[in-house]
């Protein structure tokens, strides 16, 4: 009997003991269970482009890589400026200080409104269209490939001159800040950017539906999207000044939201869809603009998809195994068109570096690649070979192509960058020389 009582007591004790353990485990689970925080998106974290209302910009991250310059190269110039860049630095600082005195350009400054009657809509003129001499009013204008109509300079109607001037000043100021650390340059750049992109009274709507209008024919055209290629240097400028006191988290969020909405327009509008289908430099620039804007605003998956697709959609379809690009060679200014397409491809390749896609070394099964295209055009650029295709008025490439060749040369030891620099830049100084040399290790 005594044994039985002890057994019962033991059983009760064990029941209580195991009940207590179970309760502790339950309470412990309740205490330690934490709802995970939504991860902060870096530039390598995607955000859906389908719903603007739910867009949340990634946190500002000073030190992001640049597309059209090498950040490490620029940093080395700040610490130890090469003697060759001394005069360029003087010119850059002079231009930047001149920008201090100018009123910020705005898209709303035009006095002639677009068809939308909204001054915030960007408007530009299709430069190769001229009045039809057979028509009393000249309309509809007719196409004269390669012949520039100076009507595009009418700033009462069109915004392209204003926008390009604004971006040039922002370039100068952001480079000056990067190379000197002087906050006043960053402040002036930030002011220009806020007026054009962020301030409610003066900002540009995130579209180009009135880009490259054709009088009497169309209020805009898909080819107007190519003018957005200058926004790629805006992205670089933001990345240059975002570590300064002049650029706030709110400013950064606002810019990323603007570019997010711009990407949405590029991908969903009829003009954007038609530009994407273009099988010449307009199509490659569409890819570069959209990929850069997506990467900047946080949709790295979209940027990666665009760059990856360029292998078969652009390189395979536009470049022949001998390096020629037939759609560009049929233009009246074939060398300029060919170079423009190469600049777009090289820009897209730089964006590929940011998102893990290698366009530099891609070769199709039939032998199409960027290297053949670069080496097809370089001998003519360097004066080693006559350009044998139609090129009315001669090509006036300016110094800008040197920067793109310097990007390419990082992946191609057959390119002599000193020869390219001396030939293309000659006595040119300023940003083009500085950015070109930033890639020359």
PyMOL commands that set and color helices and strands:
alter all, ss='L'
color gray80, all
select helices_A, chain A and resi 2-32+52-54+71-79+83-100+107-109+150-153+160-180+183-198+222-241+249-268+270-277+281-297+300-318+326-329+334-355+370-381+401-409+417-424+431-438
alter helices_A, ss='H'
color red, helices_A
select strands_A, chain A and resi 123-125+129-130+142-143+210-213
alter strands_A, ss='S'
color yellow, strands_A
deselect
rebuild
show_as cartoon
